[in-house]
Amino acid sequence: MRPRSLGGRLVAAFVVLALAVLLAVGGALFVVLRDLHAQASYNALGDLADSVTVQVQQAVRAGNLRGTLEELRVSLEGRGYRVMIVGADGRLRPLVGDPVGEAIDLGDTPIGEEVRGRMVIDDRPYLYVASVVRRGAGLATPRALAFLTRDLSGALALNDMWRTLPAVGLAMLVVAAPLAWVVSRSVTRPLERVAAATATVPSGAAIALPLQGPSEVRALTESFNAMSGELEATRRRETELLANLRHDLRTPLTVISGYATALRDGTATGDDAATAARAIEEEAGRLEQLVAALGAVERIRSGVDGLRLEALGAREVAAAAVTRFASRAAATGASLALAPAIGSSLEPAAAGPEVYADRVALDRMLGNLVENALVASPTGSITIEVGPDHLPNGGEAVRLDVLDDGPGFPPGSAERAFERFWRGDPARSGSGSGLGLAIVRELAHAQGGTVHAANRAPGGARVGFVLPAPMR
């Protein structure tokens, strides 16, 4: 069964790795030990061959070879060795009996030199050392003496390994277990912190976690911190949104409730009843406007309202906005005009740069900006500026700004101008929905543009947007 926890899997991986290393070490150790034991056997056979060869050469000179060989056979077999004669054909022959069928290739090996190797006799492995005693011989005359011993190098190596590997395995366990725990904790501890912090997210507690652990865990922690910060900002905006929404609903609901009570209990009669009915109708219209604006923001965000993008003359659209709001500006005593953008030599009557946008959306965006300026500066000067600009990605764009000489934004709050229901002066309650600039922002983003707002010196505000120019 696989461990369920990451720490358990890391420890299991270390155990498997340790076993694999132990097996690899065991295999290499077996080969080394087997060769060492085989070499020791060869050396013992070589020493034996050196001493026996001298005796055989003396026996040959004395004419007592057979008797000497028989004495050697009895002596060596008692010590676990076998001695055989190698004939001129290379075949092995015991001192007594028929040839065994195995052969040793002596080649041109000179007298006194040795030939070493392995062979199988009667299904048993042997190591041998053949010492050449004559250069040439007949088939019945020995050319070399072969000294053999059972090849136990593999068994001896295994025996040594069984004594060695447990100690090696224990040493690896002593080293690997703490190492596995340290590595496991270095990975799992940051993940446990992320998991614990994630559990606190529903409660609204935003926690910035330290960046610790491997690079992948650090990346996860960075993503969590960014998500946590965004959630906190979203909750804050939602809280402010609800507060502003309550503020915007309080006045019309209070008016509707008051006049409805007056109509019900008969306090408002005649002309007063007609006034109450008109007030209820007006405030209901404000509520309907608020609901419609909220729906417009959500439709733009979700992409339900499709946009038909085309190349439009930016100054022509701006001039149409001036014409559309001229009477309303005149009614409040404000002046509304179209001016060349700062740094531009364009005249107001010129066609100006082209913008790639939806005509209906562009009219609505400019209209919302002008309406916002008329509320902020009902008797002041309002100007629409148009000019070339660039998007953050470097693409060509067109900027449209509406300037007023009203009170401007409170210090440090201009970047919040496009939030839903946000007002620079919380005490001010106008006839608007508080969503005009939010709609401008959503429409700008939907068309690949940006929005901006800033205070002017010595007074007033500049609010506008930047939209892409047509591709050339």
C-alpha positions in Angstrom: 0.0 0.0 0.0 1.4 3.4 -1.0 1.8 6.0 1.8 -0.9 8.7 1.5 1.2 11.6 2.9 3.9 13.3 0.9 6.3 12.9 3.8 5.6 9.1 3.9 6.2 8.9 0.2 9.5 10.8 0.4 10.6 8.5 3.2 9.5 5.4 1.2 11.4 6.8 -1.8 14.6 7.1 0.3 14.1 3.5 1.6 13.7 2.2 -2.0 16.8 4.3 -3.0 18.8 2.9 -0.1 17.8 -0.7 -1.0 18.8 -0.1 -4.6 22.1 1.3 -3.5 22.6 -1.6 -1.2 21.9 -4.0 -4.0 24.3 -2.2 -6.3 27.0 -2.2 -3.6 26.3 -5.8 -2.9 26.6 -6.8 -6.5 29.9 -4.9 -6.9 31.2 -6.3 -3.6 30.3 -9.8 -4.7 32.3 -9.5 -7.9 35.3 -8.0 -6.0 35.3 -10.6 -3.2 34.8 -13.5 -5.7 37.9 -12.3 -7.7 39.9 -11.9 -4.5 39.1 -15.4 -3.3 39.8 -16.8 -6.8 43.1 -14.9 -6.8 44.0 -16.3 -3.4 43.2 -19.9 -4.7 45.4 -19.3 -7.8 48.2 -18.0 -5.6 48.0 -21.1 -3.4 48.0 -23.4 -6.4 50.9 -21.5 -7.9 52.9 -21.8 -4.7 52.1 -25.5 -4.6 53.0 -25.9 -8.3 56.4 -24.3 -7.7 57.3 -26.6 -4.8 56.0 -29.8 -6.5 57.6 -29.0 -9.8 61.0 -29.0 -8.2 60.3 -32.4 -6.7 59.0 -33.8 -10.0 62.1 -32.6 -11.9 64.3 -34.2 -9.3 62.3 -37.5 -9.6 62.7 -37.4 -13.4 66.4 -37.1 -13.1 66.4 -39.9 -10.5 64.1 -42.1 -12.6 61.5 -42.3 -9.9 58.7 -40.2 -11.4 55.8 -42.5 -10.9 56.6 -43.2 -7.3 57.0 -39.5 -6.6 53.7 -38.6 -8.3 51.8 -41.2 -6.3 53.2 -39.8 -3.1 52.2 -36.3 -4.2 48.7 -37.4 -5.1 48.0 -39.0 -1.7 49.5 -36.0 0.1 47.6 -33.3 -2.0 44.2 -35.0 -2.1 44.3 -35.1 1.7 44.7 -31.3 1.6 41.8 -30.8 -0.9 43.9 -30.6 -4.0 44.0 -32.8 -7.1 47.0 -33.3 -9.3 46.8 -34.5 -12.9 49.1 -35.0 -15.8 48.7 -32.8 -19.0 49.7 -34.8 -22.0 51.1 -33.4 -25.3 47.5 -33.2 -26.6 46.5 -31.1 -23.6 44.1 -33.6 -22.1 44.0 -34.2 -18.4 44.9 -37.6 -17.1 44.8 -38.6 -13.5 47.8 -40.3 -12.1 45.8 -43.5 -12.1 42.9 -44.2 -14.5 41.6 -42.9 -17.8 41.7 -39.3 -19.1 38.9 -37.1 -17.7 38.1 -35.6 -21.1 39.0 -32.0 -20.3 41.9 -30.3 -22.0 44.2 -27.4 -21.2 45.7 -25.4 -24.0 49.4 -25.0 -23.1 50.4 -23.4 -26.4 54.1 -22.5 -26.5 54.3 -22.0 -22.8 58.0 -22.5 -21.8 59.2 -24.9 -19.1 58.7 -23.5 -15.6 55.8 -21.2 -16.6 52.2 -21.6 -15.5 48.8 -21.5 -17.2 45.8 -20.6 -15.0 42.1 -21.0 -15.6 38.7 -22.5 -14.7 37.1 -25.8 -15.9 34.2 -28.1 -15.0 34.9 -31.7 -14.1 31.9 -34.0 -13.2 29.6 -30.9 -13.1 31.8 -29.3 -10.5 33.8 -26.0 -11.0 37.5 -26.1 -10.5 40.4 -23.7 -10.6 43.6 -25.0 -12.0 47.3 -24.0 -12.4 49.2 -26.1 -15.0 53.0 -26.0 -14.6 55.0 -26.9 -17.7 57.7 -29.5 -17.0 58.7 -30.5 -20.6 58.7 -28.6 -23.9 57.6 -31.5 -26.0 56.4 -35.0 -25.2 54.7 -38.0 -26.6 51.1 -38.8 -26.0 52.0 -41.0 -23.1 54.6 -38.7 -21.6 53.4 -35.8 -19.4 54.2 -32.3 -20.6 52.8 -30.4 -17.5 51.4 -31.0 -14.1 47.9 -29.6 -13.4 47.0 -28.7 -9.8 43.3 -28.3 -9.2 41.0 -27.2 -6.4 37.3 -26.7 -6.1 36.2 -23.2 -7.2 34.5 -22.0 -4.0 35.2 -18.3 -4.7 31.5 -17.5 -5.3 30.3 -19.3 -2.1 33.1 -17.7 -0.1 32.2 -14.2 -1.5 28.5 -14.7 -0.6 29.5 -15.8 2.9 31.6 -12.7 3.3 28.7 -10.5 2.0 26.3 -12.0 4.5 28.7 -10.9 7.2 29.3 -7.5 5.6 26.0 -6.3 4.1 24.0 -6.1 7.4 26.6 -3.8 8.8 26.6 -1.7 5.6 22.7 -1.7 5.6 22.7 -0.6 9.2 25.1 2.2 8.5 23.0 3.4 5.5 19.9 3.3 7.7 21.6 5.4 10.4 22.6 8.0 7.7 19.6 7.8 5.4 16.8 7.9 8.1 17.7 11.3 9.5 18.5 12.6 6.0 15.1 11.4 4.7 13.3 13.0 7.7 15.2 16.3 7.2 14.4 16.4 3.4 10.8 15.3 4.0 10.3 18.1 6.6 11.9 20.7 4.4 9.3 19.9 1.8 6.2 19.1 3.9 6.6 21.9 6.5 6.0 24.7 4.0 3.1 22.7 2.5 1.6 22.2 5.9 1.8 26.0 6.5 0.1 26.6 3.2 -2.6 24.0 4.1 -3.2 25.6 7.5 -3.3 29.1 6.0 -5.8 27.9 3.4 -8.1 26.7 6.1 -8.2 30.2 7.5 -9.1 31.8 4.2 -12.9 31.4 4.7 -12.7 33.2 8.0 -11.2 36.2 6.2 -7.8 36.2 7.9 -5.2 37.0 5.2 -1.8 35.5 6.1 1.5 36.2 4.3 3.6 33.0 4.5 7.4 33.1 4.4 9.0 31.9 1.3 10.8 28.7 2.4 11.5 25.2 0.9 12.4 24.1 -2.6 11.7 26.4 -5.6 8.4 24.6 -6.4 7.2 25.1 -2.9 8.3 28.7 -3.0 6.3 29.3 -6.2 3.3 27.7 -4.6 3.7 29.9 -1.5 4.0 33.0 -3.7 0.8 32.1 -5.5 -1.0 31.5 -2.2 0.2 34.9 -0.9 -0.9 36.6 -4.1 -4.3 34.8 -3.9 -4.7 35.6 -0.2 -3.9 39.3 -0.8 -6.4 39.4 -3.7 -9.1 37.8 -1.6 -8.5 40.3 1.2 -8.7 43.2 -1.3 -11.9 41.7 -2.8 -13.5 41.4 0.6 -12.5 44.9 1.4 -14.0 46.1 -1.9 -17.2 44.1 -1.3 -17.5 45.6 2.2 -17.1 49.1 0.7 -19.5 48.2 -2.1 -22.2 47.2 0.3 -21.6 50.3 2.4 -21.9 52.5 -0.6 -24.9 50.6 -1.9 -26.7 51.0 1.5 -25.8 54.7 1.3 -27.3 55.0 -2.2 -30.4 53.1 -1.4 -31.1 54.9 1.9 -32.2 58.2 0.4 -34.7 56.9 -2.2 -36.1 54.3 0.2 -36.5 56.9 2.9 -38.3 59.2 0.5 -40.5 56.4 -0.8 -41.3 55.1 2.7 -42.1 58.6 4.0 -44.4 59.6 1.1 -46.1 56.2 1.0 -46.9 56.5 4.8 -48.3 60.0 4.2 -50.5 58.7 1.4 -51.7 55.7 3.5 -52.6 57.6 6.6 -54.2 60.5 4.6 -51.6 63.1 5.7 -50.9 63.9 2.0 -54.0 65.0 0.1 -54.7 67.1 -2.9 -51.6 68.7 -4.3 -49.5 67.1 -1.5 -50.7 63.7 -2.7 -49.6 64.5 -6.2 -46.2 65.7 -5.0 -45.8 62.5 -3.0 -46.7 60.4 -6.0 -44.1 62.3 -8.2 -41.5 61.9 -5.5 -42.1 58.2 -5.2 -42.0 57.9 -9.0 -38.7 59.8 -9.2 -37.0 57.7 -6.4 -38.3 54.5 -8.0 -36.7 55.7 -11.2 -33.4 56.2 -9.4 -33.6 52.7 -8.0 -34.4 51.4 -11.5 -31.4 53.3 -12.9 -29.2 51.9 -10.2 -30.3 48.3 -10.9 -29.8 48.9 -14.7 -26.3 50.2 -14.1 -25.4 47.2 -11.9 -26.7 44.9 -14.6 -24.7 46.8 -17.3 -21.5 46.3 -15.3 -22.0 42.6 -15.0 -23.1 42.1 -18.6 -19.9 43.9 -19.8 -17.8 41.8 -17.5 -19.4 38.5 -18.7 -19.2 39.5 -22.3 -23.0 39.2 -22.8 -23.2 42.6 -24.5 -21.3 42.0 -27.8 -19.1 44.8 -29.1 -18.8 45.7 -32.7 -15.3 47.1 -33.1 -14.6 49.5 -36.1 -12.3 52.4 -37.0 -13.9 55.6 -35.7 -12.8 59.2 -35.9 -12.0 60.0 -32.2 -12.6 63.7 -32.5 -15.9 63.2 -34.4 -17.1 61.1 -31.5 -15.9 63.7 -29.0 -17.6 66.5 -30.9 -20.8 64.6 -30.9 -20.6 64.3 -27.1 -20.1 68.0 -26.8 -23.2 68.6 -28.9 -25.2 66.0 -26.9 -24.5 67.6 -23.5 -24.3 71.3 -24.5 -27.8 72.1 -23.4 -27.4 70.3 -20.0 -24.1 72.2 -19.4 -25.7 75.5 -20.3 -28.6 74.8 -17.9 -26.2 74.5 -14.9 -23.9 77.4 -16.1 -21.0 75.2 -17.1 -19.0 75.5 -20.3 -18.3 72.4 -22.4 -15.8 72.4 -25.3 -13.5 70.2 -27.4 -9.9 71.1 -27.4 -6.8 69.8 -29.1 -4.9 67.3 -27.0 -1.8 68.7 -25.2 1.2 68.6 -27.5 -1.0 68.2 -30.6 -1.3 70.7 -33.5 -4.8 69.4 -34.4 -7.6 71.9 -34.7 -11.0 71.0 -33.2 -12.5 70.8 -36.6 -9.9 68.3 -37.9 -10.8 64.6 -38.2 -8.2 63.6 -35.6 -6.8 60.1 -35.0 -8.8 57.0 -35.5 -9.7 54.7 -32.6 -10.7 51.0 -33.0 -13.8 50.7 -30.8 -17.6 50.1 -30.6 -19.5 53.3 -31.4 -22.3 52.8 -28.9 -19.8 51.9 -26.2 -17.6 54.8 -27.0 -20.5 57.2 -26.8 -21.5 55.8 -23.4 -18.0 56.1 -22.1 -17.6 59.7 -23.1 -21.1 60.4 -21.8 -20.4 59.0 -18.4 -17.2 61.0 -18.1 -19.0 64.2 -19.1 -21.8 63.5 -16.7 -19.3 62.9 -13.9 -17.6 66.2 -14.7 -20.9 68.1 -14.7 -21.6 66.7 -11.2 -18.1 67.6 -9.9 -18.1 71.1 -11.6 -21.7 72.2 -12.3 -20.8 75.8 -13.0 -17.2 75.4 -14.1 -15.3 74.7 -17.3 -15.2 71.2 -18.8 -13.0 70.3 -21.7 -12.6 67.1 -23.8 -9.1 66.4 -25.1 -8.2 63.9 -27.8 -4.7 62.8 -28.8 -2.4 59.9 -29.7 -1.0 57.6 -27.1 0.4 54.1 -26.5 -0.9 51.0 -24.8 1.2 49.2 -22.1 2.3 46.7 -24.7 3.6 49.5 -27.0 0.8 49.4 -29.4 -0.5 52.6 -31.0 -3.6 54.0 -29.2 -5.8 57.1 -28.8 -6.4 58.9 -25.5 -9.7 60.7 -24.7 -9.7 62.8 -21.5 -12.4 64.9 -19.8 -11.0 67.8 -17.7 -12.9 69.8 -15.1 -12.0 72.5 -12.6 -13.9 71.0 -9.7 -12.5 69.9 -6.3 -10.6 67.0 -7.7 -9.9 63.7 -5.8 -8.9 63.5 -2.2 -5.1 62.8 -1.8 -4.2 59.3 -2.7 -7.6 58.3 -3.9 -7.5 58.9 -7.7 -6.8 55.3 -8.5 -10.1 54.3 -6.8 -12.2 56.6 -9.0 -13.3 53.6 -11.2 -14.5 51.4 -8.3 -18.2 50.8 -8.1 -20.1 53.2 -5.8 -16.9 55.0 -4.8 -17.2 58.7 -4.2 -14.5 61.2 -3.4 -16.8 62.8 -0.9 -18.7 60.1 1.0 -21.2 62.7 2.3 -22.2 63.7 -1.2 -25.3 62.0 -2.6 -26.1 63.0 -6.1 -28.7 61.7 -8.6 -26.2 59.3 -10.3 -25.9 55.6 -9.7 -22.3 55.7 -8.6 -21.4 53.3 -11.4 -20.7 55.6 -14.3 -16.9 55.4 -14.1 -17.0 51.7 -13.2 -18.9 51.1 -16.5 -16.2 53.2 -18.3 -13.5 50.9 -16.9 -15.3 47.7 -17.9 -16.0 49.0 -21.4 -12.3 50.1 -21.8 -11.0 46.7 -20.7 -13.5 44.9 -23.0 -12.0 46.8 -25.9 -8.4 46.3 -25.0 -7.8 49.7 -23.4 -7.0 51.3 -20.1 -8.4 54.0 -17.8 -6.7 56.7 -15.8 -7.6 59.5 -13.3 -5.5 62.2 -11.8 -5.8 65.6 -10.1 -4.9 68.8 -12.1 -2.9 71.7 -10.9 -4.0 74.0 -9.4 -7.4 72.3 -9.2 -9.7 70.0 -10.9 -9.5 66.5 -12.3 -8.5 64.7 -15.5 -10.4 61.4 -16.1 -10.1 59.4 -19.3 -9.3 56.3 -21.2 -6.9 54.9 -23.8 -8.2 52.7 -26.6 -6.3 50.9 -29.4 -5.8 52.5 -32.8 -6.8 50.5 -35.9 -4.1 48.1 -37.2 -2.2 49.6 -40.2 
